[in-house]
Amino acid sequence: MVKRAVIVGAGIAGLAAALRLHRIGWEPVLVERAPARRTGGYVVAFFGRGYDAAERMGVLPALRERHSGPVGMTYLKPDGRHRYTVPSRTVSALLGERGLTLMRGDIEAALYEQVDGRVPIRFGTTLTAVRQHPGGVHIELDDGATIDADLLVGADGLHSKVRELVFGPEEGFRRDLGHMIAATTLDHQPPGAPEHAFTTVSRIGHLFTIANLGPGRTAAFFTWGTPDPAAELAKDPRQALAEVFHDIPWTAAGLIASLPAGGLYYDSVSQIVSDRWSEGRVVLLGDAAWCVTLFAGYGSSLAVAGAESLGTFLESRPDDVPAALRAWEADLRPEAEKRQALGRRNSGTHSPASRLDLLKRDLPLRLAALPPVTRLLGRRLRIHG
Ligand SMILES: Cc1cc2nc3c(=O)[nH]c(=O)nc-3n(C[C@H](O)[C@H](O)[C@H](O)COP(=O)(O)OP(=O)(O)OC[C@H]3O[C@@H](n4cnc5c(N)ncnc54)[C@H](O)[C@@H]3O)c2cc1C
Protein backbone atom coordinates (compact mmCIF):
# COMPACT_ATOMS: atom_id res chain seq x y z
CA MET A 1 0.00 0.00 0.00
CA VAL A 2 1.22 3.52 -0.79
CA LYS A 3 2.57 5.32 2.26
CA ARG A 4 1.38 8.81 3.16
CA ALA A 5 3.36 11.58 4.79
CA VAL A 6 2.29 14.98 6.06
CA ILE A 7 5.12 17.53 5.87
CA VAL A 8 4.57 20.72 7.84
CA GLY A 9 6.48 23.67 6.35
CA ALA A 10 7.23 24.36 2.68
CA GLY A 11 10.67 25.90 3.23
CA ILE A 12 13.88 24.32 1.95
CA ALA A 13 13.65 21.28 4.26
CA GLY A 14 9.95 20.63 3.63
CA LEU A 15 10.12 21.02 -0.16
CA ALA A 16 13.23 18.81 -0.36
CA ALA A 17 11.54 16.14 1.79
CA ALA A 18 8.39 16.30 -0.35
CA LEU A 19 10.42 15.81 -3.53
CA ARG A 20 12.44 12.94 -2.08
CA LEU A 21 9.44 11.11 -0.61
CA HIS A 22 7.52 11.51 -3.87
CA ARG A 23 10.49 10.03 -5.74
CA ILE A 24 10.55 6.90 -3.53
CA GLY A 25 6.86 6.32 -4.15
CA TRP A 26 5.30 7.89 -1.07
CA GLU A 27 2.34 10.28 -1.18
CA PRO A 28 3.43 13.43 0.65
CA VAL A 29 1.17 16.41 1.45
CA LEU A 30 2.72 19.78 2.35
CA VAL A 31 1.04 21.99 4.95
CA GLU A 32 2.31 25.59 4.88
CA ARG A 33 1.19 28.39 7.18
CA ALA A 34 2.04 31.19 4.74
CA PRO A 35 -0.71 32.05 2.25
CA ALA A 36 1.61 31.58 -0.73
CA ARG A 37 5.13 30.49 -1.60
CA ARG A 38 7.84 32.75 -0.20
CA THR A 39 10.37 34.32 -2.55
CA GLY A 40 13.66 36.18 -2.07
CA GLY A 41 15.08 35.93 1.42
CA TYR A 42 18.69 36.47 2.27
CA VAL A 43 21.91 35.30 0.60
CA VAL A 44 23.14 31.79 1.39
CA ALA A 45 26.20 29.75 0.55
CA PHE A 46 25.27 26.23 -0.57
CA PHE A 47 27.89 23.48 -0.59
CA GLY A 48 29.07 20.24 1.00
CA ARG A 49 26.54 17.50 1.69
CA GLY A 50 23.69 19.73 0.49
CA TYR A 51 25.34 20.20 -2.89
CA ASP A 52 25.95 16.44 -3.22
CA ALA A 53 22.33 15.70 -2.25
CA ALA A 54 20.97 18.31 -4.71
CA GLU A 55 23.03 16.67 -7.44
CA ARG A 56 21.60 13.22 -6.66
CA MET A 57 18.07 14.68 -6.55
CA GLY A 58 18.49 16.27 -9.98
CA VAL A 59 17.98 19.87 -8.79
CA LEU A 60 21.56 20.97 -9.30
CA PRO A 61 21.06 22.37 -12.86
CA ALA A 62 18.23 24.61 -11.59
CA LEU A 63 20.43 25.78 -8.71
CA ARG A 64 23.46 26.39 -10.91
CA GLU A 65 21.29 28.53 -13.21
CA ARG A 66 20.60 30.81 -10.26
CA HIS A 67 24.17 30.85 -8.89
CA SER A 68 25.55 34.38 -8.77
CA GLY A 69 29.04 33.42 -9.90
CA PRO A 70 32.08 35.07 -8.27
CA VAL A 71 31.20 37.80 -5.76
CA GLY A 72 33.81 39.89 -3.93
CA MET A 73 33.58 41.06 -0.32
CA THR A 74 34.42 44.65 0.60
CA TYR A 75 34.70 45.87 4.19
CA LEU A 76 34.09 49.54 4.94
CA LYS A 77 34.45 51.82 7.94
CA PRO A 78 31.13 53.17 9.28
CA ASP A 79 31.67 56.43 7.35
CA GLY A 80 32.08 54.51 4.09
CA ARG A 81 35.87 54.62 3.82
CA HIS A 82 37.43 51.47 2.41
CA ARG A 83 39.10 49.05 4.82
CA TYR A 84 39.89 46.01 2.67
CA THR A 85 38.52 43.79 -0.09
CA VAL A 86 38.51 40.03 -0.44
CA PRO A 87 38.60 39.62 -4.25
CA SER A 88 35.87 37.59 -5.93
CA ARG A 89 38.37 34.96 -7.14
CA THR A 90 39.39 34.36 -3.52
CA VAL A 91 35.77 34.05 -2.39
CA SER A 92 35.23 31.57 -5.25
CA ALA A 93 38.32 29.62 -4.22
CA LEU A 94 37.02 29.56 -0.64
CA LEU A 95 33.64 28.22 -1.69
CA GLY A 96 35.20 25.75 -4.11
CA GLU A 97 33.92 24.44 -7.44
CA ARG A 98 31.12 22.58 -5.69
CA GLY A 99 29.70 25.63 -3.94
CA LEU A 100 27.00 28.12 -4.92
CA THR A 101 25.98 31.62 -3.82
CA LEU A 102 22.20 31.94 -3.94
CA MET A 103 19.19 33.65 -2.42
CA ARG A 104 17.34 31.37 -0.01
CA GLY A 105 14.32 31.75 -2.31
CA ASP A 106 16.37 30.36 -5.24
CA ILE A 107 16.71 27.01 -3.47
CA GLU A 108 13.01 26.97 -2.61
CA ALA A 109 12.13 27.87 -6.22
CA ALA A 110 14.35 25.10 -7.67
CA LEU A 111 12.74 22.54 -5.35
CA TYR A 112 9.24 23.89 -5.91
CA GLU A 113 9.57 23.50 -9.70
CA GLN A 114 10.06 19.76 -9.15
CA VAL A 115 7.29 19.41 -6.58
CA ASP A 116 4.65 21.56 -8.28
CA GLY A 117 1.81 19.46 -9.67
CA ARG A 118 3.17 16.30 -8.01
CA VAL A 119 2.71 17.06 -4.32
CA PRO A 120 -0.36 18.90 -3.00
CA ILE A 121 0.42 22.00 -0.93
CA ARG A 122 -2.16 23.31 1.52
CA PHE A 123 -1.18 26.97 1.89
CA GLY A 124 -2.55 29.12 4.69
CA THR A 125 -2.87 26.07 6.93
CA THR A 126 -1.22 24.73 10.05
CA LEU A 127 -1.67 21.73 12.29
CA THR A 128 -3.46 21.90 15.63
CA ALA A 129 -3.16 18.37 17.05
CA VAL A 130 -1.21 15.15 16.57
CA ARG A 131 -2.05 11.70 17.92
CA GLN A 132 0.02 8.60 17.30
CA HIS A 133 -1.39 5.08 17.32
CA PRO A 134 0.31 1.75 16.56
CA GLY A 135 -0.47 1.90 12.82
CA GLY A 136 0.07 5.56 12.06
CA VAL A 137 -0.30 9.20 12.99
CA HIS A 138 -3.52 11.23 13.06
CA ILE A 139 -3.15 14.93 12.25
CA GLU A 140 -5.70 17.71 12.71
CA LEU A 141 -5.41 20.92 10.70
CA ASP A 142 -6.76 24.36 11.52
CA ASP A 143 -9.09 24.31 8.49
CA GLY A 144 -10.99 21.44 10.13
CA ALA A 145 -9.46 18.69 7.96
CA THR A 146 -7.91 15.56 9.46
CA ILE A 147 -5.28 13.34 7.80
CA ASP A 148 -4.16 9.83 8.73
CA ALA A 149 -0.59 9.21 7.65
CA ASP A 150 2.39 6.88 8.09
CA LEU A 151 4.74 9.76 8.90
CA LEU A 152 4.61 13.36 10.09
CA VAL A 153 7.60 15.55 9.20
CA GLY A 154 8.06 18.79 11.17
CA ALA A 155 9.95 21.01 8.71
CA ASP A 156 8.45 24.15 10.20
CA GLY A 157 11.61 25.97 11.19
CA LEU A 158 13.15 27.33 14.36
CA HIS A 159 9.81 27.96 16.10
CA SER A 160 8.34 24.58 15.07
CA LYS A 161 4.74 23.83 16.03
CA VAL A 162 5.28 20.10 15.44
CA ARG A 163 8.14 20.15 17.94
CA GLU A 164 6.02 21.97 20.47
CA LEU A 165 3.09 19.56 20.10
CA VAL A 166 5.12 16.34 20.15
CA PHE A 167 8.39 17.08 21.97
CA GLY A 168 7.56 20.01 24.28
CA PRO A 169 7.86 23.79 24.62
CA GLU A 170 10.50 25.65 22.59
CA GLU A 171 12.28 26.92 25.73
CA GLY A 172 13.50 23.38 26.40
CA PHE A 173 15.39 23.26 23.08
CA ARG A 174 16.36 26.83 22.13
CA ARG A 175 19.89 28.08 22.85
CA ASP A 176 20.25 31.80 22.16
CA LEU A 177 23.70 32.80 20.90
CA GLY A 178 23.44 36.36 22.24
CA HIS A 179 22.84 37.98 18.84
CA MET A 180 20.00 39.36 16.78
CA ILE A 181 19.51 39.15 13.04
CA ALA A 182 17.42 41.28 10.71
CA ALA A 183 17.39 40.53 6.99
CA THR A 184 15.37 41.63 4.00
CA THR A 185 15.49 41.82 0.22
CA LEU A 186 15.62 45.32 -1.24
CA ASP A 187 13.86 46.60 -4.34
CA HIS A 188 16.73 48.96 -5.08
CA GLN A 189 20.50 49.04 -4.90
CA PRO A 190 21.57 51.51 -2.18
CA PRO A 191 23.81 54.30 -3.52
CA GLY A 192 27.46 53.46 -3.12
CA ALA A 193 26.90 49.70 -2.81
CA PRO A 194 28.53 48.07 -5.84
CA GLU A 195 26.71 45.41 -7.86
CA HIS A 196 27.84 41.81 -7.66
CA ALA A 197 29.45 42.27 -4.27
CA PHE A 198 29.04 41.94 -0.53
CA THR A 199 29.63 45.31 1.10
CA THR A 200 30.00 45.16 4.87
CA VAL A 201 30.37 47.70 7.63
CA SER A 202 31.39 46.17 10.90
CA ARG A 203 32.47 47.51 14.22
CA ILE A 204 32.57 46.01 17.70
CA GLY A 205 29.31 44.16 18.28
CA HIS A 206 27.60 45.26 15.05
CA LEU A 207 27.62 44.14 11.42
CA PHE A 208 25.67 45.40 8.43
CA THR A 209 25.91 43.95 4.90
CA ILE A 210 24.42 44.79 1.52
CA ALA A 211 24.71 41.80 -0.79
CA ASN A 212 24.01 42.05 -4.49
CA LEU A 213 23.91 38.93 -6.66
CA GLY A 214 22.99 40.69 -9.91
CA PRO A 215 20.21 42.92 -11.27
CA GLY A 216 17.20 43.03 -8.92
CA ARG A 217 18.82 40.61 -6.47
CA THR A 218 19.83 42.64 -3.45
CA ALA A 219 19.55 41.77 0.23
CA ALA A 220 20.51 43.59 3.40
CA PHE A 221 21.29 42.02 6.71
CA PHE A 222 22.17 43.28 10.15
CA THR A 223 23.51 41.32 13.12
CA TRP A 224 24.31 42.65 16.55
CA GLY A 225 25.26 41.28 19.92
CA THR A 226 22.90 41.60 22.85
CA PRO A 227 22.77 40.15 26.36
CA ASP A 228 18.97 40.08 26.20
CA PRO A 229 17.50 38.87 22.90
CA ALA A 230 14.00 38.69 24.44
CA ALA A 231 14.07 42.44 25.14
CA GLU A 232 15.14 43.12 21.54
CA LEU A 233 12.38 40.87 20.21
CA ALA A 234 9.79 42.84 22.15
CA LYS A 235 10.71 45.98 20.17
CA ASP A 236 9.47 47.05 16.78
CA PRO A 237 12.21 45.74 14.42
CA ARG A 238 12.82 49.12 12.78
CA GLN A 239 13.11 50.81 16.17
CA ALA A 240 15.58 48.14 17.34
CA LEU A 241 17.66 48.58 14.17
CA ALA A 242 17.61 52.35 14.46
CA GLU A 243 18.83 52.20 18.08
CA VAL A 244 21.84 50.09 17.12
CA PHE A 245 22.76 51.33 13.63
CA HIS A 246 21.55 54.97 13.53
CA ASP A 247 25.11 56.34 13.77
CA ILE A 248 26.48 54.32 10.86
CA PRO A 249 26.28 56.99 8.18
CA TRP A 250 27.16 54.68 5.27
CA THR A 251 23.70 53.61 4.05
CA ALA A 252 22.46 52.00 7.27
CA ALA A 253 20.60 54.95 8.77
CA GLY A 254 18.80 55.89 5.53
CA LEU A 255 18.00 52.30 4.71
CA ILE A 256 16.40 51.56 8.08
CA ALA A 257 14.09 54.56 7.73
CA SER A 258 12.92 53.26 4.34
CA LEU A 259 12.33 49.63 5.36
CA PRO A 260 8.74 48.46 4.97
CA ALA A 261 7.04 47.34 8.20
CA GLY A 262 6.44 43.81 6.88
CA GLY A 263 8.77 41.49 5.00
CA LEU A 264 11.67 41.83 7.42
CA TYR A 265 13.13 38.64 8.90
CA TYR A 266 13.76 39.60 12.53
CA ASP A 267 14.76 37.09 15.19
CA SER A 268 17.33 36.12 17.78
CA VAL A 269 20.17 33.92 16.52
CA SER A 270 19.29 30.64 18.22
CA GLN A 271 20.18 27.01 17.87
CA ILE A 272 17.89 24.08 18.50
CA VAL A 273 19.54 21.43 20.64
CA SER A 274 17.54 18.25 21.04
CA ASP A 275 18.77 14.82 22.06
CA ARG A 276 16.34 13.15 19.62
CA TRP A 277 14.75 14.21 16.39
CA SER A 278 12.03 11.59 16.19
CA GLU A 279 9.30 10.20 18.38
CA GLY A 280 7.63 7.15 16.84
CA ARG A 281 6.40 8.26 13.41
CA VAL A 282 7.02 11.98 13.93
CA VAL A 283 10.35 13.42 12.80
CA LEU A 284 11.83 16.91 12.88
CA LEU A 285 13.87 18.11 9.90
CA GLY A 286 15.93 21.21 9.12
CA ASP A 287 15.93 24.19 11.50
CA ALA A 288 13.08 22.59 13.48
CA ALA A 289 15.45 19.78 14.51
CA TRP A 290 18.97 21.20 14.63
CA CYS A 291 19.03 24.89 13.63
CA VAL A 292 22.76 25.58 13.21
CA THR A 293 22.17 29.34 12.56
CA LEU A 294 23.51 31.69 9.91
CA PHE A 295 26.81 31.75 11.84
CA ALA A 296 27.43 28.20 10.63
CA GLY A 297 26.51 29.12 7.03
CA TYR A 298 25.23 25.60 6.46
CA GLY A 299 21.51 25.46 7.38
CA SER A 300 20.22 25.26 3.80
CA SER A 301 22.83 22.70 2.81
CA LEU A 302 22.01 20.55 5.83
CA ALA A 303 18.26 20.87 5.23
CA VAL A 304 18.61 19.47 1.69
CA ALA A 305 21.12 16.82 2.77
CA GLY A 306 18.89 15.75 5.67
CA ALA A 307 15.79 15.53 3.49
CA GLU A 308 17.55 13.48 0.86
CA SER A 309 19.00 10.99 3.31
CA LEU A 310 15.65 10.75 5.12
CA GLY A 311 14.22 9.36 1.88
CA THR A 312 17.10 6.91 1.57
CA PHE A 313 16.59 5.52 5.09
CA LEU A 314 12.79 5.31 4.71
CA GLU A 315 13.22 3.48 1.41
CA SER A 316 15.56 0.96 3.03
CA ARG A 317 13.14 0.17 5.90
CA PRO A 318 9.65 0.68 4.48
CA ASP A 319 7.98 -1.52 7.11
CA ASP A 320 9.57 0.04 10.20
CA VAL A 321 9.27 3.82 9.99
CA PRO A 322 10.41 4.52 13.59
CA ALA A 323 13.56 2.39 13.10
CA ALA A 324 14.31 4.13 9.79
CA LEU A 325 14.03 7.51 11.54
CA ARG A 326 16.42 6.46 14.31
CA ALA A 327 18.97 5.12 11.80
CA TRP A 328 18.71 8.34 9.77
CA GLU A 329 19.36 10.44 12.86
CA ALA A 330 22.37 8.35 13.89
CA ASP A 331 23.86 8.94 10.43
CA LEU A 332 23.23 12.70 10.27
CA ARG A 333 23.65 13.84 13.88
CA PRO A 334 27.49 14.02 13.94
CA GLU A 335 27.48 16.45 11.00
CA ALA A 336 24.73 18.61 12.54
CA GLU A 337 26.55 18.77 15.88
CA LYS A 338 29.83 19.67 14.17
CA ARG A 339 28.09 22.52 12.33
CA GLN A 340 26.39 23.71 15.52
CA ALA A 341 29.79 23.88 17.23
CA LEU A 342 31.08 25.92 14.28
CA GLY A 343 28.07 28.24 14.54
CA ARG A 344 28.82 28.89 18.21
CA ARG A 345 32.50 29.54 17.48
CA ASN A 346 31.68 31.88 14.58
CA SER A 347 29.38 34.17 16.55
CA GLY A 348 32.41 36.27 17.49
CA THR A 349 33.38 36.50 13.82
CA HIS A 350 30.12 38.05 12.66
CA SER A 351 29.87 40.80 15.21
CA PRO A 352 33.18 40.82 17.08
CA ALA A 353 32.73 41.56 20.77
CA SER A 354 36.09 43.31 21.29
CA ARG A 355 38.92 45.01 19.41
CA LEU A 356 40.91 41.78 19.66
CA ASP A 357 38.04 39.74 18.16
CA LEU A 358 37.76 42.31 15.36
CA LEU A 359 41.47 41.93 14.66
CA LYS A 360 41.22 38.13 14.76
CA ARG A 361 38.37 38.31 12.23
CA ASP A 362 40.01 40.86 9.94
CA LEU A 363 43.56 39.57 9.75
CA PRO A 364 42.83 36.29 7.92
CA LEU A 365 40.33 38.09 5.65
CA ARG A 366 42.91 40.74 4.72
CA LEU A 367 45.33 37.95 3.85
CA ALA A 368 42.70 35.65 2.35
CA ALA A 369 44.03 35.99 -1.20
CA LEU A 370 47.24 34.18 -0.20
CA PRO A 371 46.70 30.51 -1.15
CA PRO A 372 47.77 29.04 2.24
CA VAL A 373 45.38 31.43 4.04
CA THR A 374 42.58 30.60 1.57
CA ARG A 375 43.06 26.92 2.42
CA LEU A 376 43.20 27.64 6.15
CA LEU A 377 40.02 29.75 6.04
CA GLY A 378 38.24 27.09 3.99
CA ARG A 379 39.11 24.50 6.63
CA ARG A 380 38.16 26.82 9.47
CA LEU A 381 34.75 27.42 7.89
CA ARG A 382 34.56 23.68 7.16
CA ILE A 383 33.83 24.37 3.51
CA HIS A 384 36.53 21.96 2.40
CA GLY A 385 35.83 18.92 4.58
C1 LIG B 1 20.36 35.84 7.44
C2 LIG B 1 20.54 34.36 7.27
C3 LIG B 1 21.61 33.91 6.51
C4 LIG B 1 21.78 32.54 6.32
N1 LIG B 1 22.84 32.13 5.58
C5 LIG B 1 22.99 30.81 5.30
C6 LIG B 1 24.05 30.35 4.47
O1 LIG B 1 24.91 31.11 4.01
N2 LIG B 1 24.11 29.03 4.16
C7 LIG B 1 23.18 28.17 4.63
O2 LIG B 1 23.26 26.97 4.29
N3 LIG B 1 22.18 28.55 5.47
C8 LIG B 1 22.06 29.86 5.81
N4 LIG B 1 21.06 30.27 6.64
C9 LIG B 1 20.17 29.27 7.26
C10 LIG B 1 19.12 28.73 6.32
O3 LIG B 1 18.43 29.75 5.66
C11 LIG B 1 18.12 27.88 7.12
O4 LIG B 1 18.83 26.94 7.89
C12 LIG B 1 17.20 27.14 6.19
O5 LIG B 1 16.48 28.02 5.36
C13 LIG B 1 16.22 26.31 7.03
O6 LIG B 1 15.22 25.82 6.25
P1 LIG B 1 13.95 25.13 6.93
O7 LIG B 1 13.12 24.69 5.77
O8 LIG B 1 14.40 24.11 7.92
O9 LIG B 1 13.22 26.25 7.79
P2 LIG B 1 12.51 27.61 7.35
O10 LIG B 1 13.22 28.26 6.23
O11 LIG B 1 12.29 28.38 8.60
O12 LIG B 1 11.10 27.13 6.77
C14 LIG B 1 10.05 26.73 7.60
C15 LIG B 1 8.75 26.79 6.82
O13 LIG B 1 7.70 26.34 7.69
C16 LIG B 1 6.64 27.28 7.67
N5 LIG B 1 5.98 27.22 8.98
C17 LIG B 1 6.46 27.69 10.15
N6 LIG B 1 5.60 27.42 11.14
C18 LIG B 1 4.57 26.74 10.60
C19 LIG B 1 3.38 26.17 11.12
N7 LIG B 1 3.08 26.25 12.42
N8 LIG B 1 2.54 25.54 10.27
C20 LIG B 1 2.82 25.45 8.93
N9 LIG B 1 3.94 25.97 8.39
C21 LIG B 1 4.81 26.61 9.21
C22 LIG B 1 7.29 28.61 7.37
O14 LIG B 1 6.37 29.55 6.83
C23 LIG B 1 8.36 28.19 6.36
O15 LIG B 1 7.86 28.13 5.05
C24 LIG B 1 20.88 31.62 6.89
C25 LIG B 1 19.81 32.07 7.67
C26 LIG B 1 19.64 33.43 7.87
C27 LIG B 1 18.49 33.91 8.72
The ligand as a Gaussian input file, in Angstrom:
#p B3LYP/6-31G(d) Opt

LIG

0 1
 C       20.365000      35.844000       7.442000
 C       20.543000      34.362000       7.268000
 C       21.612000      33.912000       6.512000
 C       21.783000      32.540000       6.318000
 N       22.844000      32.134000       5.577000
 C       22.986000      30.813000       5.304000
 C       24.054000      30.355000       4.466000
 O       24.913000      31.106000       4.006000
 N       24.107000      29.032000       4.162000
 C       23.179000      28.168000       4.632000
 O       23.256000      26.971000       4.289000
 N       22.178000      28.552000       5.468000
 C       22.059000      29.860000       5.811000
 N       21.056000      30.270000       6.642000
 C       20.166000      29.269000       7.261000
 C       19.115000      28.726000       6.317000
 O       18.428000      29.754000       5.659000
 C       18.120000      27.878000       7.118000
 O       18.834000      26.936000       7.889000
 C       17.199000      27.136000       6.186000
 O       16.477000      28.021000       5.358000
 C       16.219000      26.307000       7.031000
 O       15.219000      25.816000       6.251000
 P       13.950000      25.127000       6.934000
 O       13.117000      24.692000       5.774000
 O       14.398000      24.112000       7.922000
 O       13.219000      26.253000       7.791000
 P       12.507000      27.605000       7.350000
 O       13.225000      28.260000       6.233000
 O       12.287000      28.382000       8.597000
 O       11.096000      27.129000       6.770000
 C       10.045000      26.734000       7.601000
 C        8.748000      26.785000       6.820000
 O        7.698000      26.342000       7.686000
 C        6.637000      27.276000       7.666000
 N        5.984000      27.215000       8.980000
 C        6.463000      27.692000      10.152000
 N        5.602000      27.422000      11.140000
 C        4.572000      26.738000      10.596000
 C        3.379000      26.175000      11.118000
 N        3.083000      26.249000      12.420000
 N        2.536000      25.540000      10.268000
 C        2.819000      25.449000       8.935000
 N        3.939000      25.968000       8.394000
 C        4.809000      26.605000       9.210000
 C        7.293000      28.611000       7.367000
 O        6.374000      29.546000       6.831000
 C        8.362000      28.187000       6.364000
 O        7.862000      28.134000       5.051000
 C       20.879000      31.623000       6.894000
 C       19.806000      32.073000       7.670000
 C       19.643000      33.433000       7.866000
 C       18.489000      33.906000       8.718000

